[in-house]
């Protein structure tokens, strides 16, 4: 019927084009409804045209046009169950004209008590339905007419269908924008929690392995190549992924993260690809998945090694074709997404055990990046402690906290199986237990071992009794290690307040002379005599 009517009424075709354009433009639902009423006024006369949207069993007026439109009409609200004819129009999805006989049989006028309409006036109700969703109704009233002719009803029904389709498009766009906005807000919050200067920490790292990692990460960030980030738990894989996103051309687009280990296997497909209403029990509305949310931006699949095998084939297809079907839908959705994956699992071993698809592994690991554990980059501890204490201060208000040379030595003597996450926890715990602003060796309650005690004692100048036969370091070796650690703490700064000389209680010239004698010329990129 709609195609036949549109052929009979060429003006409808033009209006349809305008509606489609409006539904994909920047205007919101309010502008869409206003334009919809303007279009209806071109094809059918009325004294009152009112748009009601359906909300939790009630019809709420959102827009009105015509000589009878007033403030009471614009605020009008109906309980759908009180008007069988309106309810039937929505259930059958067919427009219908009301007659005086309908009103006399108890199906009251929607505007009873709001408008004083004469008996026998014309009234029409048009459902606004698209897909599986009914958005509301359009009602038309004409005071000096007994009823609307059926061809007019049929024509307005076509407008109702077009308007509902446009509403559907506008709503979907609003949902996507909200999801993207929420993800941006989440990303900003996470940046605040994790530190927005993670990129700077990477690039100014004292350890050569981390500087090389930062260089390679910047290179791959300029492309859309998939990256597989591996490393132990707590090494900062998500930090690195966010840095790659911010270094990329997609930096202004969403960064969406999905932890494959944190979501039940039965819900992972829906989380990845979304679902349509009715796809499964509890799916009472359409929902966009992470791929759609990340459109134009970056999707991090964290703990990819925990992804169920049955879902890996669907993920592989989505990566290859940049297309997928939401759960319960046969419609293909396309998304332009840059994929980053992270895992602490040995994927080669998982492949051998048939727990991970080899073809998916090669698709994800075009450019692998390994984050070294903290025990392989101990020279970064001074910089990391400063960075993490600053971030901690934003949450706790404990500003000005610093780790002394003895405290730093104790941190350096520990192997950090929990890596950055464990270090952050240790610093926060020490801050809570310390009254002043200095965190010394005694501030850190860390699992011990001979190395922890020996190094701490050497730095603090109060050594533990040594076991018979133990190798005794020379005084020069102890001094050299101590000076190097303090220089690392000050990032090579010798002069001024907070410089290595001040921390050691020496004149800068004395410290420089001692450094020369001990063979300390440079500290990993910082000139020993550098005056910051």
C-alpha positions, 0 to 999 in steps of 0.5 A: 500500500505505501508504494502505491500511495507514493506513486499516486502522490509524488510529493510524498517521495520528496518528503521521504527524502527530506525525512531521511536527510533529517534523520541522519543530520545533526538535528535532534528529535525535537527538530525532527518532530517539528518538521514532521508536523509541518509536512503533515500540514501540507497534505491534510487540513487540521485544527490540531495535530499532536505528537505523542511519544510512548513512555512506560505505558503513557502517551506524552505530548511532545509537539502540537500544531494548529489553531487549537494548540495551547499550553494544556495540549502541549503538556497533555498525558494519557494512560494508554490503557484508558483508550482502547482505540489508541492501543489498537492502532499501535498493536495493529500498526494501522491508522484509523479515523474516529467517528462519533459512534466510537466516542459514544461506545465509551472510547473517549476523546483523547482531549476530553477535559483539555479542549471543548471540541464540538460533537461529531468533530473529525479525529484521526490517530496514526501509529508511529512504528518502525521495525519492532518498535512503536514510538508513539502516535500522531493525532489529528483533529478537525472541528468542522468535519465529521470524519476523515476520508479513508484515502486521506487516512491512508496517505497520512499513514505513509507519513507516519511510517516515514516519520517513525523510520526517521525517529528510529534513525535519530534515536540510534544516532543519539544512542551511539553518541551517548555511548561514545560520549560515555566512553570518552568520559570513561577514558578521561577518568581512567587517564586521570586515575592512571596518569595522563602522562603515561606516554612521557613516562614511556619515552623518558624512561631510564631503561633502554628497553622501555625507550626502545619500546616507546620508539616502536610503539610510536612507529606502529601508532601511525598505522592501523596495524593490529598490535599484540601487547604481551607482558606479565600481570600489572606491567601496564598493558592498558597504559601502553594501548592508550598511549598508542591510541593517543599517538595515532590519527584516531586520537580524537575518536573513541578508545573502547576496552573489553576485558575478555576475562571479566565477562561471562562467556555466554555474554561475550558475543553480545558485548563484542557485537551487540544484540537486537531486541528479543535475541535472548531472555532479558534482551528488551532493547537493541544494544550496540556492542564494543565494535560499534562503540569503537567505530572510527577509533580503537578497540582494546581486547584485553586478556584476549587469551581468555576468549572462548574458542567458539567466539574466536572464529567470529572475531577473526571474521570481524577483523578480516572483513570489518563486518559482523552481525549483532546477536539475533540479527541477520543484518551485517554491520560495518565498523572501522576499528583499529584493534589492539590486543593484550594478554599475559597468557603464553599464546603459543602454548595456548595454540598447542593446547587447542585453546587459541586459534593459530589463524587468529594469533597471526592476525592479531600479532602483526606487530607484537610488543612485549612489556618487560616486568619491573624487575628487568627495568629497576632503573625506572623505579625513581621516575615511576615512584615520583609519577605514581605518588603524584597520581596518588596525591590527586586521589588522597590529597597527600602531596609532597611525598617522596621516597628517600635513597634508602627507601628507593634501595629497598624498592630496587631490591624487591622483584615485584611479581605484581609489577606496576600495580604492586608498586602502586599499592606498596606506595599507597600503603606506605603513604597511609602508614607514614606521618611525615613526607619521606618514605624510607626503607622502614616504610615499605613492608615488602616480602624480604630475602637476603638481597632486600636486607643487604642492599637496604643496610648498605644504603642506610649505613647500618648493615646486618651481621653478615654470614661467614663466607659471604662476599663483602662489597668494597667501600668504593662499590657501596659508595658507587651504588649509593650515588648511582641510586641517588642520581637515578632518584634525581634524574641526574640532577646534581645542583640545587634544592632536591639535587643529588648533592643536597640529598647526600649532604655534600657540596656539588664540587665534592660530589662531582670529584667523588663521581669522577673517582668512582668512574660515574660519568653519565647516568643513562642519558643524564650528564652527571654535572647537569644542572636542571 
